[in-house]
Amino acid sequence: MRAAAIRGFGGPEVIEVLEVPKPTPGPGEVLVRVIAAGVNPPDWYMREGMPGLPREMMGDIDFPLILGTDVSGVVDALGPEVDGFDVGDEVFGMLRFPTTMQAGGYAEYVAAPVSDIARKPAGVSHREAAAAGMSALTAWQFLIDVGHDLGSPFQDAPHRPVPLDGDSRVLVNGAAGGVGHIAMQLAAWKGAHVTAVASGGHEEFLRGLGTDAFIDYTTTDPAEAVRGLDLVMDTVGGSRSASFLPTIKDGGALFWAYLAEFSDEEKRRYDVTTSATQVRANGAQLAQIAELLDDGTIRIHVDSVYSLQEARQAHERAAQGHIRGKLVLDVA
Ligand SMILES: NC(=O)c1ccc[n+]([C@@H]2O[C@H](COP(=O)([O-])OP(=O)(O)OC[C@H]3O[C@@H](n4cnc5c(N)ncnc54)[C@H](OP(=O)(O)O)[C@@H]3O)[C@@H](O)[C@H]2O)c1
């Protein structure tokens, strides 16, 4: 089969399309003929050799390494001990993350644990379903699945979820991105008042997805524009996360998806819980998300589509930033 893989770490140019053996599904796995694959930040972190992250987080690396965790396709064969799925079923999922970064999604076939997949709704395209996986599960596990305290590898404390309802005031930073555009729709579905923060070109797009308020961070500092929030979901992270602390009311929370930095003084000054979780593969949650995709409660926006052969160009596009929704590879 063909797969987009790397034989060493580096920039987008290290991605090659190679002929590799078709995987064999093990116990509890199905072989999926991949129609579309989603592109996510961990794909390029892995391509780069995860600079700045502890080496042990990568696990053992086998080259050639097929990038990609998110797929949508058709079940082609069943491994032993598989219940609930049959050959011909249309399925999608985020595979094996974070257990391994070598799930092998950018390929014509992938072996998928049935615990990590769900049925694709007929009215949702393979591109949209492939795009949903990691982004939708991240938004779900941060905002909807309040029954867990699973933290991030980058914080010592357990995660502290916050239930949302019609009284909640939520701000999503990075609202036009993969995680952000789903997070804002899920918060709106829960009845929360939603403020989206993104660059100005995304305003019409985000209003179309139901945001109540919009802040263009290129012209307006959110810290000057909003107060009294219950929750900030910051998908951008870094040192700018701290600038959202004054926007949150006492007892509120700031969730960061990527390495937020707070000084001890900032932590002392604000009565705000700062917390993160780590997205985990979960086919049962994807089945719930599939219902919301099917009835139009949430929509997945595809920024741009590349062929498997063009996986390198997809990573070059990602490096330019300002993604609206998701990048997808058409594999079939
Ligand atoms: N904790 C977890 O388990 C987990 C899971 C998934 C992802 N993540 C992390 O979450 C982050 C986001 O992932 P993603 O897939 O959503 O990325 P993405 O699709 O690339 O989206 C990032 C968005 O941020 C916006 N942005 C960039 N700079 C900004 C700024 N200064 N202020 C506000 N918005 C800004 C960009 O658009 P504009 O600048 O044009 O508005 C873009 O839409 C990544 O760092 C990823 O590693 C963590």
PDBQT file of the ligand as one rigid body, heavy atoms in Angstrom, charges set to zero:
ROOT
HETATM    1  N1  LIG A 401      -4.253  19.145  25.171  1.00  0.00    +0.000 N 
HETATM    2  C1  LIG A 401      -4.514  18.346  24.130  1.00  0.00    +0.000 C 
HETATM    3  O1  LIG A 401      -4.778  17.173  24.284  1.00  0.00    +0.000 OA
HETATM    4  C2  LIG A 401      -4.518  18.920  22.744  1.00  0.00    +0.000 A 
HETATM    5  C3  LIG A 401      -5.270  18.293  21.754  1.00  0.00    +0.000 A 
HETATM    6  C4  LIG A 401      -5.322  18.866  20.476  1.00  0.00    +0.000 A 
HETATM    7  C5  LIG A 401      -4.584  20.013  20.220  1.00  0.00    +0.000 A 
HETATM    8  N2  LIG A 401      -3.821  20.556  21.198  1.00  0.00    +0.000 N 
HETATM    9  C6  LIG A 401      -3.032  21.771  20.953  1.00  0.00    +0.000 C 
HETATM   10  O2  LIG A 401      -3.959  22.820  20.765  1.00  0.00    +0.000 OA
HETATM   11  C7  LIG A 401      -3.400  23.761  19.865  1.00  0.00    +0.000 C 
HETATM   12  C8  LIG A 401      -4.430  24.112  18.795  1.00  0.00    +0.000 C 
HETATM   13  O3  LIG A 401      -4.654  22.983  17.980  1.00  0.00    +0.000 OA
HETATM   14  P1  LIG A 401      -5.529  23.146  16.670  1.00  0.00    +0.000 P 
HETATM   15  O4  LIG A 401      -5.562  21.818  16.010  1.00  0.00    +0.000 OA
HETATM   16  O5  LIG A 401      -6.806  23.801  16.982  1.00  0.00    +0.000 OA
HETATM   17  O6  LIG A 401      -4.597  24.163  15.826  1.00  0.00    +0.000 OA
HETATM   18  P2  LIG A 401      -4.964  25.026  14.545  1.00  0.00    +0.000 P 
HETATM   19  O7  LIG A 401      -6.042  24.351  13.772  1.00  0.00    +0.000 OA
HETATM   20  O8  LIG A 401      -3.672  25.311  13.887  1.00  0.00    +0.000 OA
HETATM   21  O9  LIG A 401      -5.597  26.363  15.130  1.00  0.00    +0.000 OA
HETATM   22  C9  LIG A 401      -4.882  27.349  15.736  1.00  0.00    +0.000 C 
HETATM   23  C10 LIG A 401      -5.706  28.642  15.602  1.00  0.00    +0.000 C 
HETATM   24  O10 LIG A 401      -5.176  29.624  16.464  1.00  0.00    +0.000 OA
HETATM   25  C11 LIG A 401      -5.327  30.898  15.835  1.00  0.00    +0.000 C 
HETATM   26  N3  LIG A 401      -4.319  31.789  16.410  1.00  0.00    +0.000 N 
HETATM   27  C12 LIG A 401      -2.992  31.817  16.175  1.00  0.00    +0.000 A 
HETATM   28  N4  LIG A 401      -2.401  32.762  16.935  1.00  0.00    +0.000 NA
HETATM   29  C13 LIG A 401      -3.382  33.305  17.695  1.00  0.00    +0.000 A 
HETATM   30  C14 LIG A 401      -3.396  34.315  18.712  1.00  0.00    +0.000 A 
HETATM   31  N5  LIG A 401      -2.292  34.952  19.112  1.00  0.00    +0.000 N 
HETATM   32  N6  LIG A 401      -4.584  34.604  19.293  1.00  0.00    +0.000 NA
HETATM   33  C15 LIG A 401      -5.722  33.969  18.925  1.00  0.00    +0.000 A 
HETATM   34  N7  LIG A 401      -5.764  33.016  17.962  1.00  0.00    +0.000 NA
HETATM   35  C16 LIG A 401      -4.602  32.695  17.360  1.00  0.00    +0.000 A 
HETATM   36  C17 LIG A 401      -5.157  30.640  14.354  1.00  0.00    +0.000 C 
HETATM   37  O11 LIG A 401      -5.917  31.460  13.494  1.00  0.00    +0.000 OA
HETATM   38  P3  LIG A 401      -5.942  33.063  13.453  1.00  0.00    +0.000 P 
HETATM   39  O12 LIG A 401      -4.628  33.526  14.034  1.00  0.00    +0.000 OA
HETATM   40  O13 LIG A 401      -6.071  33.420  12.007  1.00  0.00    +0.000 OA
HETATM   41  O14 LIG A 401      -7.133  33.479  14.265  1.00  0.00    +0.000 OA
HETATM   42  C18 LIG A 401      -5.708  29.209  14.198  1.00  0.00    +0.000 C 
HETATM   43  O15 LIG A 401      -7.027  29.210  13.714  1.00  0.00    +0.000 OA
HETATM   44  C19 LIG A 401      -2.117  23.157  19.320  1.00  0.00    +0.000 C 
HETATM   45  O16 LIG A 401      -1.020  23.736  19.989  1.00  0.00    +0.000 OA
HETATM   46  C20 LIG A 401      -2.231  21.696  19.675  1.00  0.00    +0.000 C 
HETATM   47  O17 LIG A 401      -0.980  21.093  19.894  1.00  0.00    +0.000 OA
HETATM   48  C21 LIG A 401      -3.780  20.039  22.455  1.00  0.00    +0.000 A 
ENDROOT
TORSDOF 0
